[in-house]
Amino acid sequence: MPRRSPPDDASAYKGWTRPGPVPPGGVDAEPGETLDGLCGRWRIFQLEKGNRFSTDDLVTAWYGTAWCPRAGRIADLGSGIGSVALMAAWRCPGAVVHTVEAQEASLRLARKSIRYNGQEARIFPRLGDLRDPALFEGEAPFDLVTGTPPYWPEGHRLPAAHPQSVPARLEVRGSIADYARTAARILAPGGIFACVFPNDQRARALVALREAGLLCLHRREIVFKEGEPYGLDVFAAGRRQDYPEDFEARAQCPEVEPPILIRRADGSVDPAIAGVRLAVGFPPGV
């Protein structure tokens, strides 16, 4: 579900002012690209008809930084055009962020956005496969790892119309199990892995976390529209070895957090998702 970009005139929001640093800019959109609001005053380059940032990215960045708010080192797996990495960096202004993305077209856009927002000294994108066992070799472990894995194996859904969007939808370069395994390998002790997956595949996500040696600490459902069953789950997991053996049973997680509704039955924005958007510097009610 793509998010609408707000107009530049802050007065449209009854005096609300975009928080956070002003980007230096100086990078222009090329034919076929758009430059859109992302978080606060930061903006992102996207293809008009390709893969664009979405609610999935928003809730992953928000949930990960909510449960790991003082992350010093962040890694984003399968980072695409850089939306999750940028939002996480905006939420954790002292953090250094490393990303890995296999598509050169997406990485090119991410680099433009990083440069536009003046973050080249702290966000380091790289071309690579998140399944590579040598990924981030020699790097210190990460306090927070984020990922928005594709949702379906090849053949289970039609591929996207634009080739850039196919790996974001279908498991052509790894599944949630691969994301979880990589996260478990590069997480620091006490670190958090935050990811998103469809709520109708909840069992599959939990199995992937468990088989990777991760313990699901928190889960929250994101409901797209009131009365409709399909939505997302966001997860925050830690390394199982960092917790007592009986922790999962004693904590009774991750069933305690109430769902977040995006749209009410009449189409209006629910206050719950408006609060999430506000937390990443997006205008309230948009």
C-alpha positions, 0 to 999 in steps of 0.5 A: 500500500503506497504512501502518498507524498505530502505537498511541500507547503507545511501550512496545509497541515494547520501549522505542522512543521516537518521535523528533522534535518533539512537535506542538502539536495542537489540531486535531480530526478531523471526521466522515469523517476520521481522524488517523493517525501519519505520521512521528515524533510528527507526525500526518496528517488523512485521509478514511476512504474517500478518498485516504490516504498510502501506501508511494509517499509514504514512499519518495519523501520518504525517497529525495529527502531521502536524496539531498538531505539538506541541502535548504533549499528544498523543493517538492512537486508535486501534494501531495495531503493533504501526506504527502510534504511533511510527511515531507520537512520532518520529515527536513529540519528547517531547510527551507522547503517549498512545495506545490501541489495542485489539489483543495480537499478535499485541500488542506484536510486538508493545512492541518489537518495542517500546523497540527496539527504546528505547521509553519505557519511553514515549510510553505506550501501553495497551491491550483493546477495544477502545469502552470501556467507561472507556478507559483512565479513570483518564488520562489527555485529549490528544492534538492529537488522531490518528486512522486508522479504518477498512474500511468495515463492516463484509460481505462487503469484504472478510476477510484477509488471516491472522487472525491478519489482519482481524480487520484492514480490517473489522469492527469486533471491531468498526467502524469509528463512534466508533473511532470518539466517543472515540476521542471526549471523550478524546480530550483536548480543541483545540485538533485534531483527525486525521484519514484516510478512503477510498475516496469513503466513504467520506460521511460516514466518515464526518457523523461519525465525525459530529455525534460524535460532531467533526468538520472536519477542514481539509481534504486531498485526497491521490491518489494511482495512477494517473488516478485511482479513488480509494484512501484515505482521511485524516481528521483533526477534532476538538471538535465542542464545541471549535469553533464558531457556524458558523465556518464551514460555514465561514472557507469553510473547508475542501475542500481547500487542494490539493490532494497528488499523490503517483504514476504517470502514469508511476509508478514513485514516485510523489514529493508530497508523497516523501515530506511526506515520507521525513517528517517522516525520510524516504529517498526521492524518495523511 
